[in-house]
């Protein structure tokens, strides 16, 4: 088996893919969302001003550098 990520540009192609799926030639599955992205979306809903992904990455890198510098 081989997995591919396909971006559909033409609506007719989607009909073909659905037809192949009905014939059990292919299996279509949604790409699962990243746990981090889900968590960030949840936190942003509950906070008036939430940090963006770049700010969080910077904070995590600083914490990691301090943690691993001690060892």
Backbone as XML, in Angstrom:
<?xml version="1.0"?>
<chain id="A" units="angstrom">
  <residue number="1" name="UNK">
    <atom name="N" x="0.836" y="-1.184" z="0.000"/>
    <atom name="CA" x="0.000" y="0.000" z="0.000"/>
    <atom name="C" x="0.875" y="1.240" z="0.000"/>
  </residue>
  <residue number="2" name="UNK">
    <atom name="N" x="0.357" y="2.272" z="-0.596"/>
    <atom name="CA" x="1.091" y="3.524" z="-0.690"/>
    <atom name="C" x="0.148" y="4.664" z="-0.334"/>
  </residue>
  <residue number="3" name="UNK">
    <atom name="N" x="0.619" y="5.614" z="0.433"/>
    <atom name="CA" x="-0.200" y="6.764" z="0.835"/>
    <atom name="C" x="0.303" y="8.001" z="0.105"/>
  </residue>
  <residue number="4" name="UNK">
    <atom name="N" x="-0.636" y="8.769" z="-0.421"/>
    <atom name="CA" x="-0.310" y="9.990" z="-1.135"/>
    <atom name="C" x="-1.159" y="11.133" z="-0.609"/>
  </residue>
  <residue number="5" name="UNK">
    <atom name="N" x="-0.609" y="12.313" z="-0.649"/>
    <atom name="CA" x="-1.381" y="13.504" z="-0.316"/>
    <atom name="C" x="-1.700" y="14.185" z="-1.643"/>
  </residue>
  <residue number="6" name="UNK">
    <atom name="N" x="-2.991" y="14.388" z="-1.900"/>
    <atom name="CA" x="-3.438" y="14.919" z="-3.185"/>
    <atom name="C" x="-4.227" y="16.194" z="-2.964"/>
  </residue>
  <residue number="7" name="UNK">
    <atom name="N" x="-3.910" y="17.209" z="-3.739"/>
    <atom name="CA" x="-4.666" y="18.460" z="-3.714"/>
    <atom name="C" x="-5.542" y="18.483" z="-4.967"/>
  </residue>
  <residue number="8" name="UNK">
    <atom name="N" x="-6.853" y="18.545" z="-4.771"/>
    <atom name="CA" x="-7.788" y="18.488" z="-5.888"/>
    <atom name="C" x="-8.025" y="19.891" z="-6.423"/>
  </residue>
  <residue number="9" name="UNK">
    <atom name="N" x="-7.744" y="20.078" z="-7.690"/>
    <atom name="CA" x="-7.878" y="21.382" z="-8.322"/>
    <atom name="C" x="-9.144" y="21.493" z="-9.159"/>
  </residue>
  <residue number="10" name="UNK">
    <atom name="N" x="-9.653" y="20.370" z="-9.616"/>
    <atom name="CA" x="-10.805" y="20.369" z="-10.491"/>
    <atom name="C" x="-11.920" y="19.557" z="-9.832"/>
  </residue>
  <residue number="11" name="UNK">
    <atom name="N" x="-13.145" y="20.092" z="-9.744"/>
    <atom name="CA" x="-14.247" y="19.353" z="-9.118"/>
    <atom name="C" x="-14.545" y="18.017" z="-9.804"/>
  </residue>
  <residue number="12" name="UNK">
    <atom name="N" x="-14.254" y="17.896" z="-11.090"/>
    <atom name="CA" x="-14.483" y="16.635" z="-11.794"/>
    <atom name="C" x="-13.574" y="15.536" z="-11.249"/>
  </residue>
  <residue number="13" name="UNK">
    <atom name="N" x="-12.394" y="15.922" z="-10.821"/>
    <atom name="CA" x="-11.461" y="14.951" z="-10.245"/>
    <atom name="C" x="-12.018" y="14.375" z="-8.950"/>
  </residue>
  <residue number="14" name="UNK">
    <atom name="N" x="-12.725" y="15.200" z="-8.184"/>
    <atom name="CA" x="-13.328" y="14.722" z="-6.945"/>
    <atom name="C" x="-14.375" y="13.655" z="-7.241"/>
  </residue>
  <residue number="15" name="UNK">
    <atom name="N" x="-15.142" y="13.829" z="-8.302"/>
    <atom name="CA" x="-16.133" y="12.820" z="-8.698"/>
    <atom name="C" x="-15.444" y="11.505" z="-9.050"/>
  </residue>
  <residue number="16" name="UNK">
    <atom name="N" x="-14.319" y="11.600" z="-9.749"/>
    <atom name="CA" x="-13.572" y="10.385" z="-10.098"/>
    <atom name="C" x="-13.063" y="9.667" z="-8.849"/>
  </residue>
  <residue number="17" name="UNK">
    <atom name="N" x="-12.554" y="10.443" z="-7.927"/>
    <atom name="CA" x="-12.029" y="9.859" z="-6.687"/>
    <atom name="C" x="-13.145" y="9.197" z="-5.898"/>
  </residue>
  <residue number="18" name="UNK">
    <atom name="N" x="-14.292" y="9.853" z="-5.816"/>
    <atom name="CA" x="-15.422" y="9.255" z="-5.091"/>
    <atom name="C" x="-15.897" y="7.982" z="-5.781"/>
  </residue>
  <residue number="19" name="UNK">
    <atom name="N" x="-15.867" y="7.974" z="-7.109"/>
    <atom name="CA" x="-16.239" y="6.764" z="-7.842"/>
    <atom name="C" x="-15.289" y="5.616" z="-7.557"/>
  </residue>
  <residue number="20" name="UNK">
    <atom name="N" x="-13.991" y="5.903" z="-7.527"/>
    <atom name="CA" x="-13.005" y="4.866" z="-7.211"/>
    <atom name="C" x="-13.169" y="4.371" z="-5.784"/>
  </residue>
  <residue number="21" name="UNK">
    <atom name="N" x="-13.565" y="5.283" z="-4.899"/>
    <atom name="CA" x="-13.785" y="4.895" z="-3.505"/>
    <atom name="C" x="-14.986" y="3.961" z="-3.404"/>
  </residue>
  <residue number="22" name="UNK">
    <atom name="N" x="-16.054" y="4.240" z="-4.151"/>
    <atom name="CA" x="-17.241" y="3.381" z="-4.140"/>
    <atom name="C" x="-16.946" y="1.990" z="-4.697"/>
  </residue>
  <residue number="23" name="UNK">
    <atom name="N" x="-16.004" y="1.904" z="-5.627"/>
    <atom name="CA" x="-15.601" y="0.619" z="-6.199"/>
    <atom name="C" x="-14.571" y="-0.104" z="-5.330"/>
  </residue>
  <residue number="24" name="UNK">
    <atom name="N" x="-14.274" y="0.474" z="-4.172"/>
    <atom name="CA" x="-13.282" y="-0.076" z="-3.235"/>
    <atom name="C" x="-11.900" y="-0.217" z="-3.861"/>
  </residue>
  <residue number="25" name="UNK">
    <atom name="N" x="-11.573" y="0.725" z="-4.737"/>
    <atom name="CA" x="-10.234" y="0.750" z="-5.325"/>
    <atom name="C" x="-9.284" y="1.581" z="-4.484"/>
  </residue>
  <residue number="26" name="UNK">
    <atom name="N" x="-9.833" y="2.595" z="-3.814"/>
    <atom name="CA" x="-9.021" y="3.469" z="-2.965"/>
    <atom name="C" x="-9.774" y="3.727" z="-1.664"/>
  </residue>
  <residue number="27" name="UNK">
    <atom name="N" x="-9.034" y="4.182" z="-0.682"/>
    <atom name="CA" x="-9.621" y="4.587" z="0.602"/>
    <atom name="C" x="-9.216" y="6.031" z="0.848"/>
  </residue>
  <residue number="28" name="UNK">
    <atom name="N" x="-10.202" y="6.870" z="1.106"/>
    <atom name="CA" x="-9.941" y="8.284" z="1.349"/>
    <atom name="C" x="-10.104" y="8.542" z="2.840"/>
  </residue>
  <residue number="29" name="UNK">
    <atom name="N" x="-9.105" y="9.178" z="3.429"/>
    <atom name="CA" x="-9.191" y="9.527" z="4.847"/>
    <atom name="C" x="-8.708" y="10.953" z="5.023"/>
  </residue>
  <residue number="30" name="UNK">
    <atom name="N" x="-9.285" y="11.614" z="5.993"/>
    <atom name="CA" x="-8.915" y="12.997" z="6.290"/>
    <atom name="C" x="-7.587" y="13.015" z="7.036"/>
  </residue>
  <residue number="31" name="UNK">
    <atom name="N" x="-6.823" y="14.061" z="6.813"/>
    <atom name="CA" x="-5.564" y="14.228" z="7.516"/>
    <atom name="C" x="-5.872" y="14.694" z="8.936"/>
  </residue>
  <residue number="32" name="UNK">
    <atom name="N" x="-5.425" y="13.957" z="9.942"/>
    <atom name="CA" x="-5.720" y="14.365" z="11.313"/>
    <atom name="C" x="-5.016" y="15.680" z="11.664"/>
  </residue>
  <residue number="33" name="UNK">
    <atom name="N" x="-5.697" y="16.477" z="12.443"/>
    <atom name="CA" x="-5.117" y="17.747" z="12.870"/>
    <atom name="C" x="-4.054" y="17.495" z="13.942"/>
  </residue>
  <residue number="34" name="UNK">
    <atom name="N" x="-3.057" y="18.315" z="13.946"/>
    <atom name="CA" x="-1.984" y="18.218" z="14.918"/>
    <atom name="C" x="-2.534" y="18.492" z="16.316"/>
  </residue>
  <residue number="35" name="UNK">
    <atom name="N" x="-2.045" y="17.754" z="17.293"/>
    <atom name="CA" x="-2.496" y="17.979" z="18.669"/>
    <atom name="C" x="-2.179" y="19.399" z="19.127"/>
  </residue>
  <residue number="36" name="UNK">
    <atom name="N" x="-1.020" y="19.881" z="18.697"/>
    <atom name="CA" x="-0.624" y="21.231" z="19.075"/>
    <atom name="C" x="-1.586" y="22.258" z="18.488"/>
  </residue>
  <residue number="37" name="UNK">
    <atom name="N" x="-1.951" y="22.092" z="17.224"/>
    <atom name="CA" x="-2.869" y="23.035" z="16.599"/>
    <atom name="C" x="-4.237" y="23.001" z="17.265"/>
  </residue>
  <residue number="38" name="UNK">
    <atom name="N" x="-4.713" y="21.821" z="17.628"/>
    <atom name="CA" x="-5.997" y="21.700" z="18.326"/>
    <atom name="C" x="-5.926" y="22.401" z="19.672"/>
  </residue>
  <residue number="39" name="UNK">
    <atom name="N" x="-4.825" y="22.166" z="20.398"/>
    <atom name="CA" x="-4.652" y="22.798" z="21.705"/>
    <atom name="C" x="-4.593" y="24.312" z="21.577"/>
  </residue>
  <residue number="40" name="UNK">
    <atom name="N" x="-3.849" y="24.813" z="20.584"/>
    <atom name="CA" x="-3.749" y="26.262" z="20.386"/>
    <atom name="C" x="-5.105" y="26.872" z="20.048"/>
  </residue>
  <residue number="41" name="UNK">
    <atom name="N" x="-5.867" y="26.204" z="19.219"/>
    <atom name="CA" x="-7.190" y="26.712" z="18.863"/>
    <atom name="C" x="-8.079" y="26.805" z="20.103"/>
  </residue>
  <residue number="42" name="UNK">
    <atom name="N" x="-7.999" y="25.779" z="20.959"/>
    <atom name="CA" x="-8.787" y="25.768" z="22.197"/>
    <atom name="C" x="-8.355" y="26.905" z="23.121"/>
  </residue>
  <residue number="43" name="UNK">
    <atom name="N" x="-7.054" y="27.098" z="23.262"/>
    <atom name="CA" x="-6.548" y="28.143" z="24.141"/>
    <atom name="C" x="-6.902" y="29.534" z="23.610"/>
  </residue>
  <residue number="44" name="UNK">
    <atom name="N" x="-6.859" y="29.708" z="22.311"/>
    <atom name="CA" x="-7.184" y="31.011" z="21.721"/>
    <atom name="C" x="-8.647" y="31.364" z="21.914"/>
  </residue>
  <residue number="45" name="UNK">
    <atom name="N" x="-9.504" y="30.359" z="21.922"/>
    <atom name="CA" x="-10.930" y="30.619" z="22.177"/>
    <atom name="C" x="-11.156" y="31.143" z="23.585"/>
  </residue>
  <residue number="46" name="UNK">
    <atom name="N" x="-10.376" y="30.644" z="24.532"/>
    <atom name="CA" x="-10.577" y="30.978" z="25.939"/>
    <atom name="C" x="-9.780" y="32.180" z="26.404"/>
  </residue>
  <residue number="47" name="UNK">
    <atom name="N" x="-8.951" y="32.736" z="25.561"/>
    <atom name="CA" x="-8.083" y="33.836" z="25.966"/>
    <atom name="C" x="-8.285" y="35.037" z="25.053"/>
  </residue>
  <residue number="48" name="UNK">
    <atom name="N" x="-8.304" y="36.238" z="25.637"/>
    <atom name="CA" x="-8.472" y="37.434" z="24.791"/>
    <atom name="C" x="-7.277" y="37.661" z="23.867"/>
  </residue>
  <residue number="49" name="UNK">
    <atom name="N" x="-6.068" y="37.354" z="24.346"/>
    <atom name="CA" x="-4.874" y="37.508" z="23.511"/>
    <atom name="C" x="-3.975" y="36.300" z="23.736"/>
  </residue>
  <residue number="50" name="UNK">
    <atom name="N" x="-3.961" y="35.429" z="22.776"/>
    <atom name="CA" x="-3.148" y="34.220" z="22.877"/>
    <atom name="C" x="-1.892" y="34.380" z="22.024"/>
  </residue>
  <residue number="51" name="UNK">
    <atom name="N" x="-0.796" y="33.757" z="22.439"/>
    <atom name="CA" x="0.426" y="33.837" z="21.638"/>
    <atom name="C" x="0.270" y="33.041" z="20.347"/>
  </residue>
  <residue number="52" name="UNK">
    <atom name="N" x="1.000" y="33.469" z="19.326"/>
    <atom name="CA" x="0.951" y="32.727" z="18.073"/>
    <atom name="C" x="1.956" y="31.582" z="18.127"/>
  </residue>
  <residue number="53" name="UNK">
    <atom name="N" x="1.993" y="30.774" z="17.092"/>
    <atom name="CA" x="2.844" y="29.592" z="17.079"/>
    <atom name="C" x="4.320" y="29.948" z="17.178"/>
  </residue>
  <residue number="54" name="UNK">
    <atom name="N" x="4.732" y="31.034" z="16.553"/>
    <atom name="CA" x="6.140" y="31.440" z="16.592"/>
    <atom name="C" x="6.554" y="31.838" z="18.013"/>
  </residue>
  <residue number="55" name="UNK">
    <atom name="N" x="5.696" y="32.570" z="18.725"/>
    <atom name="CA" x="6.005" y="32.958" z="20.102"/>
    <atom name="C" x="6.114" y="31.725" z="20.995"/>
  </residue>
  <residue number="56" name="UNK">
    <atom name="N" x="5.224" y="30.776" z="20.812"/>
    <atom name="CA" x="5.272" y="29.551" z="21.613"/>
    <atom name="C" x="6.548" y="28.773" z="21.316"/>
  </residue>
  <residue number="57" name="UNK">
    <atom name="N" x="6.912" y="28.704" z="20.047"/>
    <atom name="CA" x="8.140" y="28.008" z="19.661"/>
    <atom name="C" x="9.353" y="28.647" z="20.316"/>
  </residue>
  <residue number="58" name="UNK">
    <atom name="N" x="9.407" y="29.962" z="20.341"/>
    <atom name="CA" x="10.526" y="30.657" z="20.985"/>
    <atom name="C" x="10.598" y="30.345" z="22.467"/>
  </residue>
  <residue number="59" name="UNK">
    <atom name="N" x="9.463" y="30.331" z="23.134"/>
    <atom name="CA" x="9.417" y="30.025" z="24.574"/>
    <atom name="C" x="9.905" y="28.604" z="24.814"/>
  </residue>
  <residue number="60" name="UNK">
    <atom name="N" x="9.431" y="27.661" z="24.009"/>
    <atom name="CA" x="9.830" y="26.260" z="24.172"/>
    <atom name="C" x="11.330" y="26.103" z="23.942"/>
  </residue>
  <residue number="61" name="UNK">
    <atom name="N" x="11.864" y="26.776" z="22.937"/>
    <atom name="CA" x="13.308" y="26.688" z="22.669"/>
    <atom name="C" x="14.125" y="27.249" z="23.815"/>
  </residue>
  <residue number="62" name="UNK">
    <atom name="N" x="13.675" y="28.338" z="24.421"/>
    <atom name="CA" x="14.390" y="28.910" z="25.573"/>
    <atom name="C" x="14.383" y="27.936" z="26.745"/>
  </residue>
  <residue number="63" name="UNK">
    <atom name="N" x="13.229" y="27.348" z="27.031"/>
    <atom name="CA" x="13.127" y="26.400" z="28.144"/>
    <atom name="C" x="14.016" y="25.190" z="27.897"/>
  </residue>
  <residue number="64" name="UNK">
    <atom name="N" x="14.011" y="24.695" z="26.683"/>
    <atom name="CA" x="14.850" y="23.536" z="26.366"/>
    <atom name="C" x="16.336" y="23.857" z="26.488"/>
  </residue>
  <residue number="65" name="UNK">
    <atom name="N" x="16.728" y="25.043" z="26.055"/>
    <atom name="CA" x="18.143" y="25.398" z="26.141"/>
    <atom name="C" x="18.592" y="25.493" z="27.598"/>
  </residue>
  <residue number="66" name="UNK">
    <atom name="N" x="17.742" y="26.034" z="28.459"/>
    <atom name="CA" x="18.078" y="26.113" z="29.888"/>
    <atom name="C" x="18.125" y="24.718" z="30.493"/>
  </residue>
  <residue number="67" name="UNK">
    <atom name="N" x="17.153" y="23.897" z="30.155"/>
    <atom name="CA" x="17.083" y="22.551" z="30.729"/>
    <atom name="C" x="18.289" y="21.709" z="30.331"/>
  </residue>
  <residue number="68" name="UNK">
    <atom name="N" x="18.645" y="21.721" z="29.068"/>
    <atom name="CA" x="19.738" y="20.868" z="28.603"/>
    <atom name="C" x="21.108" y="21.473" z="28.856"/>
  </residue>
  <residue number="69" name="UNK">
    <atom name="N" x="21.186" y="22.745" z="29.156"/>
    <atom name="CA" x="22.469" y="23.374" z="29.481"/>
    <atom name="C" x="22.949" y="22.930" z="30.857"/>
  </residue>
  <residue number="70" name="UNK">
    <atom name="N" x="22.034" y="22.594" z="31.759"/>
    <atom name="CA" x="22.394" y="22.185" z="33.116"/>
    <atom name="C" x="23.006" y="20.798" z="33.156"/>
  </residue>
  <residue number="71" name="UNK">
    <atom name="N" x="22.658" y="19.937" z="32.226"/>
    <atom name="CA" x="23.120" y="18.538" z="32.270"/>
    <atom name="C" x="24.483" y="18.373" z="31.739"/>
  </residue>
</chain>
